[in-house]
Amino acid sequence: MDITNPAGFQNRFLARVLDVIIIFLVTGIISQFLYGVFYDNETIRPIDYLGLIYSLITPIVWYGYTLGRRMAGNRIVRIDGRKIGIGTMILRNIVAGIIYILTFGIGLIVSAFMVGVREDRRAIHDFIGQTYVTTNPPTKVQ
């Protein structure tokens, strides 16, 4: 396991905030066009799953980047160096998300501390997905 240049808490937090803003604006604009309302917290519509699809698929096709991660200068990589696949992203996002919900957010808080204090900067979802977040650009091998 060779973890190089792990991204720290502020860098990862910035990437998440940027992605949330992008997802909110894009889904809001599409929702306004399709349903006549920018944001509706009373009705669940298919467009509401766009953020999940974005967070699962974008890192697979873009070397571990999302738009927010690209702007913040970090990306998700597998510990073993292989290309990220859908299984990795499901483990990292959905399974870890379920764990965070079942622990009433305590797991998320623990993860934030892990990123802040561990030398490898890995959170619970990184361990579940066998990933880490680095500031290194992708290599030609991937």
N, C-alpha and C positions, 0 to 999 in steps of 0.2 A: 504494500500500500504506500504510494508515493503522493502525498498531499502537498502541492506546491501553491504558494500564494493564496491561502484561504481568504475569502472575503469576510470582513468584519461586520459587526452588528449594524453600524450606521449605513454602510454600503448596501447591505441586504435590505434594510428597512426602506431606504430611498427607492430601491428597485421595486419593492412591493407597493409603496405609495404611488409611484409613477404608473405601475400596471393597473392599480385600482382606478386611478383617474382616467386612464385610457379606456378601460373596460366600461366605466360608468358613462363616459361621453359617447362612445360608439354605440353601446346598447341603448342609451337614451335617445340618440338621433334616429336609430333604426326603429325604435319603439314609437317615437313621435310620427315617423313616416307611415308605419304599418297600422298603429292603433290610435293615433291622435293624442297620445299622452306621453310625455317624456319619461316620467317615472311613476309607477303605480305599485305601492306596497301591499295592496289588497288582493291583487290577482297575479297568479303565476302563469306566465306565458312562455312559449318555446324560446323566445329571445333571451329570457332570463338565464338560460343555460350556456349562452355564448361565452361568458367569462370562464366557466369550467372547461369548455372545449378549447378555448384559447390557451389556458394554462396547462392543459394536457398535451396539446398538439404542437404548439409553437416551439418549445424546447427540442422536440423530436426532430423537426425539420430544419431548425436553425442552430444547430450545434450547441444546444443548451441555453440559448438566449430566448428571452421574450423582449418586447420593445422596451419595457422598463429596465430589465437587466442589461440590455445593450446600452441604454443611456447612462446607467449607473456604472457600467464597466465590469459586470460580473456575469458568470454563467454557471449552469449546473453541469457537472460531469460525474460519470460513474467512477467508483473507487478502482475498479479493475481496468479502466481505460477504454472499455468498449463503448460503442455508440448508445446513447439513451434511446430506449424503446418505450412503447405504450405501457408495458408491465411496470417498468421503473417509475413512470410518471403516475400511474394509478396507485402504486404503493406509496409514493412520496406525497401525493396530494389527497387522494380519497381515503385511503386507510389511515394515514396520519391524521387527517381531518376528523375522522370518526373517533379516533383516540382522543383528540383534543376536546371534542364535544362530550365524550363519555367522562372525561376528567373535569368537566365544567370549566375548561380554560386553564386549569392548573398546568397541564402538560405544555400548553403554549407558553406560559410564563417560564416554566423550567427550560424549554427550548431557547427562549430569548437569553436566559442566563448562560446556557451552554455555549451559545454563539459568542457571548461576551467574554467568557472566562476560559474556555477550552483552547488549547493551542491549535487544534485542527479546525476550530470554529464550526463543528458539526452539531446540528440540532437533532431532536428526536426523529423528525421526518427524513433527515439525511441518513440516519442509521437504518430506518425502515426501508428506504429506497436504495440503500448502499450507494449513496452519492455524497458529494460535497460541493460547495460553491467556491469558485476560484476567480481571481482577476486575470488569469492567463488567457490569452486568445486561443482559439482552436488551432491545432496543428494540422498539417496537410494530410496526416494519416487518417483522421476521422473522416 
